Structures are given as C-alpha cells and as structure tokens.
Amino acid sequence: MARCGTNSDLLTAYVDGELAWLDRLRFHYHLGMCRQCRVTLKRLRAAMRTMDGPQPEPLPDRVRDEILARFADANE
Ligand SMILES: [Zn+2]
C-alpha cells in the first residue's frame, strides 16, 4: 500500500476534473502503471455517484418558500 506516493487530494482533483492538463496527463500515465490508484479511483467514483444520487433530498418547505420569495423579489 505504501509504494504509491499519490495522495487522495490528487485523486479527488482528477475525478472532479480540476487538474491542469499536464497533471492530468501525468496522472493518467501513472494510472496505467499503478493498480492501487486504479482501485482507489474506482472506489472514489463509486462514492461520488452515490452522493450525486438521482433522488436528491427535497428542500424543507420553509427553505423552499424563502428561496421562492427571494427569487420573486429579484424579478421585480
Ligand atoms: Zn498510484
């Protein structure tokens, strides 16, 4: 487990598409050689899919009303 120096911040940035293209390319190359990172990446993506689930928690009515009220004000 300790052989790979890639930290989870880099992996997260890669999944989020926040890496500069050169870092992305470098990491992509690293992924081809590093099984540990591929496994971690797969888990990370699975976890993020779970968080972005198709059924987001509905807003409480009170919060929704407040947002709608502000939206109406802004449109005045
Ligand atoms: Zn690695």
N, CA, C, O and the ligand as a Tripos MOL2 file, in Angstrom:
@<TRIPOS>MOLECULE
protein
  305   303    77     0     0
PROTEIN
NO_CHARGES

@<TRIPOS>ATOM
      1 N           0.8190   -1.2060    0.0000 N.3       1 MET1
      2 CA          0.0000    0.0000    0.0000 C.3       1 MET1
      3 C           0.8570    1.2610    0.0000 C.2       1 MET1
      4 O           0.4330    2.2940   -0.5200 O.2       1 MET1
      5 N           2.0640    1.1920    0.5800 N.am      2 ALA2
      6 CA          2.8480    2.4050    0.7960 C.3       2 ALA2
      7 C           3.7230    2.7530   -0.4040 C.2       2 ALA2
      8 O           4.4670    3.7320   -0.3480 O.2       2 ALA2
      9 N           3.6560    1.9900   -1.4710 N.am      3 ARG3
     10 CA          4.5780    2.2150   -2.5750 C.3       3 ARG3
     11 C           4.1610    3.3750   -3.4570 C.2       3 ARG3
     12 O           4.9890    3.9910   -4.1280 O.2       3 ARG3
     13 N           2.8820    3.6640   -3.4490 N.am      4 CYS4
     14 CA          2.4080    4.7490   -4.2980 C.3       4 CYS4
     15 C           2.3650    6.0520   -3.5050 C.2       4 CYS4
     16 O           1.8080    6.1010   -2.4080 O.2       4 CYS4
     17 N           2.9560    7.1080   -4.0670 N.am      5 GLY5
     18 CA          3.0020    8.3850   -3.3530 C.3       5 GLY5
     19 C           1.8430    9.2980   -3.6780 C.2       5 GLY5
     20 O           1.7850   10.4220   -3.1790 O.2       5 GLY5
     21 N           0.9180    8.8370   -4.5050 N.am      6 THR6
     22 CA         -0.2140    9.6840   -4.8760 C.3       6 THR6
     23 C          -1.1410    9.8890   -3.6850 C.2       6 THR6
     24 O          -1.5550    8.9210   -3.0460 O.2       6 THR6
     25 N          -1.4630   11.1190   -3.3890 N.am      7 ASN7
     26 CA         -2.3580   11.3500   -2.2530 C.3       7 ASN7
     27 C          -3.8070   11.4910   -2.7260 C.2       7 ASN7
     28 O          -4.0810   11.6490   -3.9160 O.2       7 ASN7
     29 N          -4.7030   11.4290   -1.7790 N.am      8 SER8
     30 CA         -6.1250   11.4070   -2.1260 C.3       8 SER8
     31 C          -6.5940   12.7470   -2.6960 C.2       8 SER8
     32 O          -7.5750   12.7990   -3.4380 O.2       8 SER8
     33 N          -5.8900   13.8350   -2.3470 N.am      9 ASP9
     34 CA         -6.2590   15.1400   -2.9050 C.3       9 ASP9
     35 C          -6.1130   15.1300   -4.4170 C.2       9 ASP9
     36 O          -6.9620   15.6470   -5.1430 O.2       9 ASP9
     37 N          -5.0190   14.5300   -4.8800 N.am     10 LEU10
     38 CA         -4.7790   14.4660   -6.3180 C.3      10 LEU10
     39 C          -5.8500   13.6260   -7.0040 C.2      10 LEU10
     40 O          -6.3580   13.9810   -8.0670 O.2      10 LEU10
     41 N          -6.1790   12.5050   -6.3690 N.am     11 LEU11
     42 CA         -7.2120   11.6390   -6.9260 C.3      11 LEU11
     43 C          -8.5540   12.3600   -7.0010 C.2      11 LEU11
     44 O          -9.2680   12.2730   -8.0010 O.2      11 LEU11
     45 N          -8.8810   13.0650   -5.9340 N.am     12 THR12
     46 CA        -10.1450   13.7950   -5.9010 C.3      12 THR12
     47 C         -10.1690   14.8710   -6.9820 C.2      12 THR12
     48 O         -11.1720   15.0410   -7.6750 O.2      12 THR12
     49 N          -9.0690   15.5890   -7.1210 N.am     13 ALA13
     50 CA         -8.9820   16.6350   -8.1430 C.3      13 ALA13
     51 C          -9.1260   16.0280   -9.5390 C.2      13 ALA13
     52 O          -9.7570   16.6130  -10.4190 O.2      13 ALA13
     53 N          -8.5400   14.8630   -9.7240 N.am     14 TYR14
     54 CA         -8.6400   14.1890  -11.0210 C.3      14 TYR14
     55 C         -10.0890   13.8320  -11.3360 C.2      14 TYR14
     56 O         -10.5750   14.0790  -12.4390 O.2      14 TYR14
     57 N         -10.7740   13.2470  -10.3500 N.am     15 VAL15
     58 CA        -12.1700   12.8590  -10.5430 C.3      15 VAL15
     59 C         -13.0390   14.0920  -10.7930 C.2      15 VAL15
     60 O         -13.9680   14.0500  -11.5990 O.2      15 VAL15
     61 N         -12.7330   15.1850  -10.0990 N.am     16 ASP16
     62 CA        -13.5090   16.4170  -10.2580 C.3      16 ASP16
     63 C         -13.1570   17.1730  -11.5320 C.2      16 ASP16
     64 O         -13.8150   18.1540  -11.8770 O.2      16 ASP16
     65 N         -12.1220   16.7190  -12.2290 N.am     17 GLY17
     66 CA        -11.6920   17.4200  -13.4360 C.3      17 GLY17
     67 C         -11.0130   18.7430  -13.1250 C.2      17 GLY17
     68 O         -11.0550   19.6680  -13.9360 O.2      17 GLY17
     69 N         -10.3880   18.8410  -11.9560 N.am     18 GLU18
     70 CA         -9.7720   20.1010  -11.5350 C.3      18 GLU18
     71 C          -8.2700   20.1480  -11.7730 C.2      18 GLU18
     72 O          -7.6250   21.1470  -11.4570 O.2      18 GLU18
     73 N          -7.7140   19.0920  -12.3210 N.am     19 LEU19
     74 CA         -6.2750   19.0800  -12.5690 C.3      19 LEU19
     75 C          -5.9520   19.8380  -13.8460 C.2      19 LEU19
     76 O          -6.7190   19.8200  -14.8090 O.2      19 LEU19
     77 N          -4.8010   20.5060  -13.8370 N.am     20 ALA20
     78 CA         -4.3010   21.1030  -15.0710 C.3      20 ALA20
     79 C          -4.0110   19.9660  -16.0540 C.2      20 ALA20
     80 O          -3.7540   18.8340  -15.6450 O.2      20 ALA20
     81 N          -4.0550   20.2720  -17.3340 N.am     21 TRP21
     82 CA         -3.9730   19.1870  -18.3230 C.3      21 TRP21
     83 C          -2.6900   18.3940  -18.1960 C.2      21 TRP21
     84 O          -2.6830   17.1840  -18.4190 O.2      21 TRP21
     85 N          -1.5970   19.0670  -17.8370 N.am     22 LEU22
     86 CA         -0.3250   18.3600  -17.7190 C.3      22 LEU22
     87 C          -0.3550   17.3890  -16.5370 C.2      22 LEU22
     88 O           0.1100   16.2540  -16.6430 O.2      22 LEU22
     89 N          -0.9050   17.8440  -15.4170 N.am     23 ASP23
     90 CA         -1.0290   16.9720  -14.2500 C.3      23 ASP23
     91 C          -1.9560   15.8030  -14.5530 C.2      23 ASP23
     92 O          -1.7330   14.6710  -14.1260 O.2      23 ASP23
     93 N          -2.9890   16.1160  -15.2960 N.am     24 ARG24
     94 CA         -3.9720   15.0980  -15.6610 C.3      24 ARG24
     95 C          -3.3270   14.0120  -16.5260 C.2      24 ARG24
     96 O          -3.5300   12.8150  -16.3240 O.2      24 ARG24
     97 N          -2.5510   14.4800  -17.4890 N.am     25 LEU25
     98 CA         -1.8390   13.5690  -18.3880 C.3      25 LEU25
     99 C          -0.8580   12.7030  -17.6010 C.2      25 LEU25
    100 O          -0.7730   11.4920  -17.8030 O.2      25 LEU25
    101 N          -0.1260   13.3450  -16.7070 N.am     26 ARG26
    102 CA          0.8620   12.6420  -15.8910 C.3      26 ARG26
    103 C           0.1780   11.6000  -15.0240 C.2      26 ARG26
    104 O           0.6550   10.4730  -14.8850 O.2      26 ARG26
    105 N          -0.9420   11.9940  -14.4490 N.am     27 PHE27
    106 CA         -1.6560   11.0830  -13.5630 C.3      27 PHE27
    107 C          -2.2690    9.9290  -14.3600 C.2      27 PHE27
    108 O          -2.3050    8.7850  -13.9060 O.2      27 PHE27
    109 N          -2.7420   10.2580  -15.5430 N.am     28 HIS28
    110 CA         -3.3160    9.2350  -16.3990 C.3      28 HIS28
    111 C          -2.2660    8.1640  -16.7060 C.2      28 HIS28
    112 O          -2.5530    6.9680  -16.6910 O.2      28 HIS28
    113 N          -1.0590    8.6190  -16.9820 N.am     29 TYR29
    114 CA          0.0520    7.7270  -17.2600 C.3      29 TYR29
    115 C           0.3500    6.8790  -16.0290 C.2      29 TYR29
    116 O           0.5880    5.6760  -16.1270 O.2      29 TYR29
    117 N           0.3310    7.5260  -14.8760 N.am     30 HIS30
    118 CA          0.5750    6.8310  -13.6180 C.3      30 HIS30
    119 C          -0.4890    5.7520  -13.3790 C.2      30 HIS30
    120 O          -0.1880    4.6550  -12.9090 O.2      30 HIS30
    121 N          -1.7230    6.0880  -13.7100 N.am     31 LEU31
    122 CA         -2.8190    5.1320  -13.5230 C.3      31 LEU31
    123 C          -2.5770    3.8510  -14.3020 C.2      31 LEU31
    124 O          -2.9210    2.7570  -13.8560 O.2      31 LEU31
    125 N          -1.9720    4.0130  -15.4880 N.am     32 GLY32
    126 CA         -1.7010    2.8440  -16.3160 C.3      32 GLY32
    127 C          -0.7600    1.8600  -15.6570 C.2      32 GLY32
    128 O          -0.7670    0.6690  -15.9660 O.2      32 GLY32
    129 N           0.0570    2.3740  -14.7370 N.am     33 MET33
    130 CA          1.0600    1.5210  -14.0890 C.3      33 MET33
    131 C           0.6850    1.1470  -12.6670 C.2      33 MET33
    132 O           1.1900    0.1620  -12.1290 O.2      33 MET33
    133 N          -0.1910    1.9190  -12.0600 N.am     34 CYS34
    134 CA         -0.4220    1.7600  -10.6300 C.3      34 CYS34
    135 C          -1.7990    1.1710  -10.3540 C.2      34 CYS34
    136 O          -2.8230    1.8370  -10.5030 O.2      34 CYS34
    137 N          -1.7970   -0.0530   -9.9620 N.am     35 ARG35
    138 CA         -3.0650   -0.7350   -9.6820 C.3      35 ARG35
    139 C          -3.7490   -0.1160   -8.4700 C.2      35 ARG35
    140 O          -4.9740   -0.0080   -8.4160 O.2      35 ARG35
    141 N          -2.9430    0.2830   -7.5110 N.am     36 GLN36
    142 CA         -3.5110    0.8550   -6.2820 C.3      36 GLN36
    143 C          -4.3500    2.0900   -6.5870 C.2      36 GLN36
    144 O          -5.4410    2.2630   -6.0420 O.2      36 GLN36
    145 N          -3.8360    2.9380   -7.4530 N.am     37 CYS37
    146 CA         -4.5600    4.1620   -7.7970 C.3      37 CYS37
    147 C          -5.8210    3.8380   -8.5920 C.2      37 CYS37
    148 O          -6.8500    4.4910   -8.4220 O.2      37 CYS37
    149 N          -5.7410    2.8430   -9.4480 N.am     38 ARG38
    150 CA         -6.9440    2.4760  -10.2210 C.3      38 ARG38
    151 C          -8.0490    2.0140   -9.2900 C.2      38 ARG38
    152 O          -9.2110    2.3830   -9.4640 O.2      38 ARG38
    153 N          -7.6880    1.2030   -8.3000 N.am     39 VAL39
    154 CA         -8.6760    0.7060   -7.3360 C.3      39 VAL39
    155 C          -9.2440    1.8720   -6.5260 C.2      39 VAL39
    156 O         -10.4550    1.9730   -6.3310 O.2      39 VAL39
    157 N          -8.3540    2.7490   -6.0590 N.am     40 THR40
    158 CA         -8.8130    3.8890   -5.2620 C.3      40 THR40
    159 C          -9.7300    4.7760   -6.0790 C.2      40 THR40
    160 O         -10.7540    5.2490   -5.5870 O.2      40 THR40
    161 N          -9.3540    5.0000   -7.3370 N.am     41 LEU41
    162 CA        -10.1470    5.8480   -8.2260 C.3      41 LEU41
    163 C         -11.5430    5.2640   -8.4280 C.2      41 LEU41
    164 O         -12.5450    5.9790   -8.4130 O.2      41 LEU41
    165 N         -11.5790    3.9740   -8.6140 N.am     42 LYS42
    166 CA        -12.8560    3.2980   -8.8270 C.3      42 LYS42
    167 C         -13.7650    3.4690   -7.6140 C.2      42 LYS42
    168 O         -14.9590    3.7360   -7.7470 O.2      42 LYS42
    169 N         -13.1760    3.3100   -6.4270 N.am     43 ARG43
    170 CA        -13.9560    3.4750   -5.1920 C.3      43 ARG43
    171 C         -14.4360    4.9050   -5.0380 C.2      43 ARG43
    172 O         -15.5730    5.1610   -4.6400 O.2      43 ARG43
    173 N         -13.5540    5.8230   -5.3610 N.am     44 LEU44
    174 CA        -13.8840    7.2480   -5.2240 C.3      44 LEU44
    175 C         -15.0400    7.6060   -6.1460 C.2      44 LEU44
    176 O         -15.9720    8.3080   -5.7530 O.2      44 LEU44
    177 N         -14.9640    7.1120   -7.3770 N.am     45 ARG45
    178 CA        -16.0360    7.4040   -8.3350 C.3      45 ARG45
    179 C         -17.3540    6.7990   -7.8850 C.2      45 ARG45
    180 O         -18.4100    7.4150   -8.0240 O.2      45 ARG45
    181 N         -17.2870    5.5920   -7.3480 N.am     46 ALA46
    182 CA        -18.4980    4.9330   -6.8570 C.3      46 ALA46
    183 C         -19.0960    5.7400   -5.7130 C.2      46 ALA46
    184 O         -20.3120    5.9120   -5.6370 O.2      46 ALA46
    185 N         -18.2430    6.2340   -4.8270 N.am     47 ALA47
    186 CA        -18.7090    7.0170   -3.6850 C.3      47 ALA47
    187 C         -19.3440    8.3130   -4.1620 C.2      47 ALA47
    188 O         -20.3640    8.7420   -3.6220 O.2      47 ALA47
    189 N         -18.7450    8.9400   -5.1730 N.am     48 MET48
    190 CA        -19.2750   10.2030   -5.6620 C.3      48 MET48
    191 C         -20.5990   10.0010   -6.3870 C.2      48 MET48
    192 O         -21.4850   10.8520   -6.3160 O.2      48 MET48
    193 N         -20.7340    8.8820   -7.0820 N.am     49 ARG49
    194 CA        -22.0090    8.5800   -7.7400 C.3      49 ARG49
    195 C         -23.1100    8.4500   -6.7010 C.2      49 ARG49
    196 O         -24.2410    8.8910   -6.9040 O.2      49 ARG49
    197 N         -22.7460    7.8310   -5.5760 N.am     50 THR50
    198 CA        -23.7220    7.6670   -4.5040 C.3      50 THR50
    199 C         -24.1680    9.0240   -3.9860 C.2      50 THR50
    200 O         -25.3510    9.2400   -3.7220 O.2      50 THR50
    201 N         -23.2030    9.9460   -3.8390 N.am     51 MET51
    202 CA        -23.5340   11.2690   -3.3150 C.3      51 MET51
    203 C         -24.3900   12.0590   -4.3010 C.2      51 MET51
    204 O         -25.2600   12.8320   -3.8970 O.2      51 MET51
    205 N         -24.1360   11.8590   -5.6110 N.am     52 ASP52
    206 CA        -24.9000   12.5780   -6.6340 C.3      52 ASP52
    207 C         -26.1660   11.8330   -7.0110 C.2      52 ASP52
    208 O         -26.7010   12.0450   -8.0990 O.2      52 ASP52
    209 N         -26.6490   10.9810   -6.1510 N.am     53 GLY53
    210 CA        -27.7750   10.1150   -6.4550 C.3      53 GLY53
    211 C         -28.8970   10.8000   -7.2190 C.2      53 GLY53
    212 O         -29.0410   12.0200   -7.1400 O.2      53 GLY53
    213 N         -29.6850   10.0420   -7.9500 N.am     54 PRO54
    214 CA        -30.7480   10.6040   -8.7830 C.3      54 PRO54
    215 C         -31.8570   11.2490   -7.9580 C.2      54 PRO54
    216 O         -32.6130   12.0670   -8.4820 O.2      54 PRO54
    217 N         -31.9670   10.8990   -6.6950 N.am     55 GLN55
    218 CA        -33.0190   11.4510   -5.8500 C.3      55 GLN55
    219 C         -32.4180   12.3200   -4.7570 C.2      55 GLN55
    220 O         -32.2000   11.8430   -3.6430 O.2      55 GLN55
    221 N         -32.1470   13.5820   -5.0520 N.am     56 PRO56
    222 CA        -31.6130   14.4540   -4.0030 C.3      56 PRO56
    223 C         -32.6670   14.6870   -2.9350 C.2      56 PRO56
    224 O         -33.8690   14.6520   -3.1990 O.2      56 PRO56
    225 N         -32.1880   14.9240   -1.7310 N.am     57 GLU57
    226 CA        -33.1170   15.1600   -0.6340 C.3      57 GLU57
    227 C         -33.9220   16.4180   -0.9140 C.2      57 GLU57
    228 O         -33.3400   17.4480   -1.2550 O.2      57 GLU57
    229 N         -35.2320   16.3670   -0.7840 N.am     58 PRO58
    230 CA        -36.0360   17.5610   -1.0580 C.3      58 PRO58
    231 C         -35.7650   18.6440   -0.0350 C.2      58 PRO58
    232 O         -35.4690   18.3590    1.1260 O.2      58 PRO58
    233 N         -35.8700   19.8940   -0.4740 N.am     59 LEU59
    234 CA        -35.6980   21.0040    0.4590 C.3      59 LEU59
    235 C         -36.8880   21.0500    1.4100 C.2      59 LEU59
    236 O         -38.0150   20.7520    1.0140 O.2      59 LEU59
    237 N         -36.6410   21.4190    2.6480 N.am     60 PRO60
    238 CA        -37.7810   21.6410    3.5500 C.3      60 PRO60
    239 C         -38.6400   22.7670    2.9920 C.2      60 PRO60
    240 O         -38.1250   23.7000    2.3750 O.2      60 PRO60
    241 N         -39.9500   22.6800    3.2100 N.am     61 ASP61
    242 CA        -40.8770   23.6790    2.6710 C.3      61 ASP61
    243 C         -40.4850   25.1020    3.0510 C.2      61 ASP61
    244 O         -40.5760   26.0200    2.2360 O.2      61 ASP61
    245 N         -40.0540   25.2740    4.2850 N.am     62 ARG62
    246 CA        -39.7090   26.6100    4.7780 C.3      62 ARG62
    247 C         -38.5670   27.2060    3.9380 C.2      62 ARG62
    248 O         -38.6110   28.3730    3.5480 O.2      62 ARG62
    249 N         -37.5600   26.3890    3.6730 N.am     63 VAL63
    250 CA        -36.4120   26.8560    2.8930 C.3      63 VAL63
    251 C         -36.8360   27.1420    1.4570 C.2      63 VAL63
    252 O         -36.4290   28.1430    0.8680 O.2      63 VAL63
    253 N         -37.6520   26.2620    0.9050 N.am     64 ARG64
    254 CA        -38.1000   26.4440   -0.4750 C.3      64 ARG64
    255 C         -38.9060   27.7380   -0.6190 C.2      64 ARG64
    256 O         -38.7160   28.4900   -1.5750 O.2      64 ARG64
    257 N         -39.8030   27.9890    0.3310 N.am     65 ASP65
    258 CA        -40.6050   29.2170    0.2980 C.3      65 ASP65
    259 C         -39.7160   30.4450    0.3490 C.2      65 ASP65
    260 O         -39.9480   31.4300   -0.3530 O.2      65 ASP65
    261 N         -38.6900   30.3710    1.1930 N.am     66 GLU66
    262 CA        -37.7750   31.5030    1.3310 C.3      66 GLU66
    263 C         -37.0530   31.7820    0.0160 C.2      66 GLU66
    264 O         -36.9320   32.9310   -0.4090 O.2      66 GLU66
    265 N         -36.5790   30.7220   -0.6160 N.am     67 ILE67
    266 CA        -35.8690   30.8670   -1.8930 C.3      67 ILE67
    267 C         -36.8070   31.4360   -2.9520 C.2      67 ILE67
    268 O         -36.4310   32.3350   -3.7040 O.2      67 ILE67
    269 N         -38.0200   30.9130   -3.0090 N.am     68 LEU68
    270 CA        -39.0000   31.3990   -3.9900 C.3      68 LEU68
    271 C         -39.3250   32.8710   -3.7540 C.2      68 LEU68
    272 O         -39.4640   33.6430   -4.7020 O.2      68 LEU68
    273 N         -39.4450   33.2550   -2.4810 N.am     69 ALA69
    274 CA        -39.7430   34.6350   -2.1410 C.3      69 ALA69
    275 C         -38.6210   35.5580   -2.6040 C.2      69 ALA69
    276 O         -38.8760   36.6340   -3.1460 O.2      69 ALA69
    277 N         -37.3720   35.1290   -2.3860 N.am     70 ARG70
    278 CA        -36.2290   35.9580   -2.7950 C.3      70 ARG70
    279 C         -36.1580   36.0420   -4.3110 C.2      70 ARG70
    280 O         -35.8100   37.0780   -4.8770 O.2      70 ARG70
    281 N         -36.4900   34.9440   -4.9520 N.am     71 PHE71
    282 CA        -36.4680   34.9120   -6.4110 C.3      71 PHE71
    283 C         -37.4900   35.8860   -6.9740 C.2      71 PHE71
    284 O         -37.2380   36.5840   -7.9560 O.2      71 PHE71
    285 N         -38.6550   35.9160   -6.3230 N.am     72 ALA72
    286 CA        -39.7210   36.8220   -6.7560 C.3      72 ALA72
    287 C         -39.2890   38.2710   -6.5590 C.2      72 ALA72
    288 O         -39.5420   39.1170   -7.4170 O.2      72 ALA72
    289 N         -38.6360   38.5610   -5.4290 N.am     73 ASP73
    290 CA        -38.1470   39.9140   -5.1720 C.3      73 ASP73
    291 C         -37.1550   40.3460   -6.2510 C.2      73 ASP73
    292 O         -37.2000   41.4690   -6.7520 O.2      73 ASP73
    293 N         -36.2680   39.4260   -6.5870 N.am     74 ALA74
    294 CA        -35.2110   39.7630   -7.5560 C.3      74 ALA74
    295 C         -35.7740   40.0370   -8.9370 C.2      74 ALA74
    296 O         -35.1740   40.7560   -9.7360 O.2      74 ALA74
    297 N         -36.9300   39.4580   -9.2080 N.am     75 ASN75
    298 CA        -37.5230   39.6160  -10.5330 C.3      75 ASN75
    299 C         -38.3950   40.8460  -10.6500 C.2      75 ASN75
    300 O         -38.9250   41.1440  -11.7210 O.2      75 ASN75
    301 N         -38.5440   41.5550   -9.5520 N.am     76 GLU76
    302 CA        -39.4750   42.6720   -9.5300 C.3      76 GLU76
    303 C         -39.1050   43.7510  -10.5450 C.2      76 GLU76
    304 O         -39.7970   44.7630  -10.6490 O.2      76 GLU76
    305 ZN         -0.5350    5.2730   -7.7560 Zn       77 ZN77
@<TRIPOS>BOND
     1     1     2 1
     2     2     3 1
     3     3     4 2
     4     3     5 am
     5     5     6 1
     6     6     7 1
     7     7     8 2
     8     7     9 am
     9     9    10 1
    10    10    11 1
    11    11    12 2
    12    11    13 am
    13    13    14 1
    14    14    15 1
    15    15    16 2
    16    15    17 am
    17    17    18 1
    18    18    19 1
    19    19    20 2
    20    19    21 am
    21    21    22 1
    22    22    23 1
    23    23    24 2
    24    23    25 am
    25    25    26 1
    26    26    27 1
    27    27    28 2
    28    27    29 am
    29    29    30 1
    30    30    31 1
    31    31    32 2
    32    31    33 am
    33    33    34 1
    34    34    35 1
    35    35    36 2
    36    35    37 am
    37    37    38 1
    38    38    39 1
    39    39    40 2
    40    39    41 am
    41    41    42 1
    42    42    43 1
    43    43    44 2
    44    43    45 am
    45    45    46 1
    46    46    47 1
    47    47    48 2
    48    47    49 am
    49    49    50 1
    50    50    51 1
    51    51    52 2
    52    51    53 am
    53    53    54 1
    54    54    55 1
    55    55    56 2
    56    55    57 am
    57    57    58 1
    58    58    59 1
    59    59    60 2
    60    59    61 am
    61    61    62 1
    62    62    63 1
    63    63    64 2
    64    63    65 am
    65    65    66 1
    66    66    67 1
    67    67    68 2
    68    67    69 am
    69    69    70 1
    70    70    71 1
    71    71    72 2
    72    71    73 am
    73    73    74 1
    74    74    75 1
    75    75    76 2
    76    75    77 am
    77    77    78 1
    78    78    79 1
    79    79    80 2
    80    79    81 am
    81    81    82 1
    82    82    83 1
    83    83    84 2
    84    83    85 am
    85    85    86 1
    86    86    87 1
    87    87    88 2
    88    87    89 am
    89    89    90 1
    90    90    91 1
    91    91    92 2
    92    91    93 am
    93    93    94 1
    94    94    95 1
    95    95    96 2
    96    95    97 am
    97    97    98 1
    98    98    99 1
    99    99   100 2
   100    99   101 am
   101   101   102 1
   102   102   103 1
   103   103   104 2
   104   103   105 am
   105   105   106 1
   106   106   107 1
   107   107   108 2
   108   107   109 am
   109   109   110 1
   110   110   111 1
   111   111   112 2
   112   111   113 am
   113   113   114 1
   114   114   115 1
   115   115   116 2
   116   115   117 am
   117   117   118 1
   118   118   119 1
   119   119   120 2
   120   119   121 am
   121   121   122 1
   122   122   123 1
   123   123   124 2
   124   123   125 am
   125   125   126 1
   126   126   127 1
   127   127   128 2
   128   127   129 am
   129   129   130 1
   130   130   131 1
   131   131   132 2
   132   131   133 am
   133   133   134 1
   134   134   135 1
   135   135   136 2
   136   135   137 am
   137   137   138 1
   138   138   139 1
   139   139   140 2
   140   139   141 am
   141   141   142 1
   142   142   143 1
   143   143   144 2
   144   143   145 am
   145   145   146 1
   146   146   147 1
   147   147   148 2
   148   147   149 am
   149   149   150 1
   150   150   151 1
   151   151   152 2
   152   151   153 am
   153   153   154 1
   154   154   155 1
   155   155   156 2
   156   155   157 am
   157   157   158 1
   158   158   159 1
   159   159   160 2
   160   159   161 am
   161   161   162 1
   162   162   163 1
   163   163   164 2
   164   163   165 am
   165   165   166 1
   166   166   167 1
   167   167   168 2
   168   167   169 am
   169   169   170 1
   170   170   171 1
   171   171   172 2
   172   171   173 am
   173   173   174 1
   174   174   175 1
   175   175   176 2
   176   175   177 am
   177   177   178 1
   178   178   179 1
   179   179   180 2
   180   179   181 am
   181   181   182 1
   182   182   183 1
   183   183   184 2
   184   183   185 am
   185   185   186 1
   186   186   187 1
   187   187   188 2
   188   187   189 am
   189   189   190 1
   190   190   191 1
   191   191   192 2
   192   191   193 am
   193   193   194 1
   194   194   195 1
   195   195   196 2
   196   195   197 am
   197   197   198 1
   198   198   199 1
   199   199   200 2
   200   199   201 am
   201   201   202 1
   202   202   203 1
   203   203   204 2
   204   203   205 am
   205   205   206 1
   206   206   207 1
   207   207   208 2
   208   207   209 am
   209   209   210 1
   210   210   211 1
   211   211   212 2
   212   211   213 am
   213   213   214 1
   214   214   215 1
   215   215   216 2
   216   215   217 am
   217   217   218 1
   218   218   219 1
   219   219   220 2
   220   219   221 am
   221   221   222 1
   222   222   223 1
   223   223   224 2
   224   223   225 am
   225   225   226 1
   226   226   227 1
   227   227   228 2
   228   227   229 am
   229   229   230 1
   230   230   231 1
   231   231   232 2
   232   231   233 am
   233   233   234 1
   234   234   235 1
   235   235   236 2
   236   235   237 am
   237   237   238 1
   238   238   239 1
   239   239   240 2
   240   239   241 am
   241   241   242 1
   242   242   243 1
   243   243   244 2
   244   243   245 am
   245   245   246 1
   246   246   247 1
   247   247   248 2
   248   247   249 am
   249   249   250 1
   250   250   251 1
   251   251   252 2
   252   251   253 am
   253   253   254 1
   254   254   255 1
   255   255   256 2
   256   255   257 am
   257   257   258 1
   258   258   259 1
   259   259   260 2
   260   259   261 am
   261   261   262 1
   262   262   263 1
   263   263   264 2
   264   263   265 am
   265   265   266 1
   266   266   267 1
   267   267   268 2
   268   267   269 am
   269   269   270 1
   270   270   271 1
   271   271   272 2
   272   271   273 am
   273   273   274 1
   274   274   275 1
   275   275   276 2
   276   275   277 am
   277   277   278 1
   278   278   279 1
   279   279   280 2
   280   279   281 am
   281   281   282 1
   282   282   283 1
   283   283   284 2
   284   283   285 am
   285   285   286 1
   286   286   287 1
   287   287   288 2
   288   287   289 am
   289   289   290 1
   290   290   291 1
   291   291   292 2
   292   291   293 am
   293   293   294 1
   294   294   295 1
   295   295   296 2
   296   295   297 am
   297   297   298 1
   298   298   299 1
   299   299   300 2
   300   299   301 am
   301   301   302 1
   302   302   303 1
   303   303   304 2
@<TRIPOS>SUBSTRUCTURE
     1 MET1         2 RESIDUE 1 A MET
     2 ALA2         6 RESIDUE 1 A ALA
     3 ARG3        10 RESIDUE 1 A ARG
     4 CYS4        14 RESIDUE 1 A CYS
     5 GLY5        18 RESIDUE 1 A GLY
     6 THR6        22 RESIDUE 1 A THR
     7 ASN7        26 RESIDUE 1 A ASN
     8 SER8        30 RESIDUE 1 A SER
     9 ASP9        34 RESIDUE 1 A ASP
    10 LEU10       38 RESIDUE 1 A LEU
    11 LEU11       42 RESIDUE 1 A LEU
    12 THR12       46 RESIDUE 1 A THR
    13 ALA13       50 RESIDUE 1 A ALA
    14 TYR14       54 RESIDUE 1 A TYR
    15 VAL15       58 RESIDUE 1 A VAL
    16 ASP16       62 RESIDUE 1 A ASP
    17 GLY17       66 RESIDUE 1 A GLY
    18 GLU18       70 RESIDUE 1 A GLU
    19 LEU19       74 RESIDUE 1 A LEU
    20 ALA20       78 RESIDUE 1 A ALA
    21 TRP21       82 RESIDUE 1 A TRP
    22 LEU22       86 RESIDUE 1 A LEU
    23 ASP23       90 RESIDUE 1 A ASP
    24 ARG24       94 RESIDUE 1 A ARG
    25 LEU25       98 RESIDUE 1 A LEU
    26 ARG26      102 RESIDUE 1 A ARG
    27 PHE27      106 RESIDUE 1 A PHE
    28 HIS28      110 RESIDUE 1 A HIS
    29 TYR29      114 RESIDUE 1 A TYR
    30 HIS30      118 RESIDUE 1 A HIS
    31 LEU31      122 RESIDUE 1 A LEU
    32 GLY32      126 RESIDUE 1 A GLY
    33 MET33      130 RESIDUE 1 A MET
    34 CYS34      134 RESIDUE 1 A CYS
    35 ARG35      138 RESIDUE 1 A ARG
    36 GLN36      142 RESIDUE 1 A GLN
    37 CYS37      146 RESIDUE 1 A CYS
    38 ARG38      150 RESIDUE 1 A ARG
    39 VAL39      154 RESIDUE 1 A VAL
    40 THR40      158 RESIDUE 1 A THR
    41 LEU41      162 RESIDUE 1 A LEU
    42 LYS42      166 RESIDUE 1 A LYS
    43 ARG43      170 RESIDUE 1 A ARG
    44 LEU44      174 RESIDUE 1 A LEU
    45 ARG45      178 RESIDUE 1 A ARG
    46 ALA46      182 RESIDUE 1 A ALA
    47 ALA47      186 RESIDUE 1 A ALA
    48 MET48      190 RESIDUE 1 A MET
    49 ARG49      194 RESIDUE 1 A ARG
    50 THR50      198 RESIDUE 1 A THR
    51 MET51      202 RESIDUE 1 A MET
    52 ASP52      206 RESIDUE 1 A ASP
    53 GLY53      210 RESIDUE 1 A GLY
    54 PRO54      214 RESIDUE 1 A PRO
    55 GLN55      218 RESIDUE 1 A GLN
    56 PRO56      222 RESIDUE 1 A PRO
    57 GLU57      226 RESIDUE 1 A GLU
    58 PRO58      230 RESIDUE 1 A PRO
    59 LEU59      234 RESIDUE 1 A LEU
    60 PRO60      238 RESIDUE 1 A PRO
    61 ASP61      242 RESIDUE 1 A ASP
    62 ARG62      246 RESIDUE 1 A ARG
    63 VAL63      250 RESIDUE 1 A VAL
    64 ARG64      254 RESIDUE 1 A ARG
    65 ASP65      258 RESIDUE 1 A ASP
    66 GLU66      262 RESIDUE 1 A GLU
    67 ILE67      266 RESIDUE 1 A ILE
    68 LEU68      270 RESIDUE 1 A LEU
    69 ALA69      274 RESIDUE 1 A ALA
    70 ARG70      278 RESIDUE 1 A ARG
    71 PHE71      282 RESIDUE 1 A PHE
    72 ALA72      286 RESIDUE 1 A ALA
    73 ASP73      290 RESIDUE 1 A ASP
    74 ALA74      294 RESIDUE 1 A ALA
    75 ASN75      298 RESIDUE 1 A ASN
    76 GLU76      302 RESIDUE 1 A GLU
    77 ZN77       305 GROUP 0 **** ****
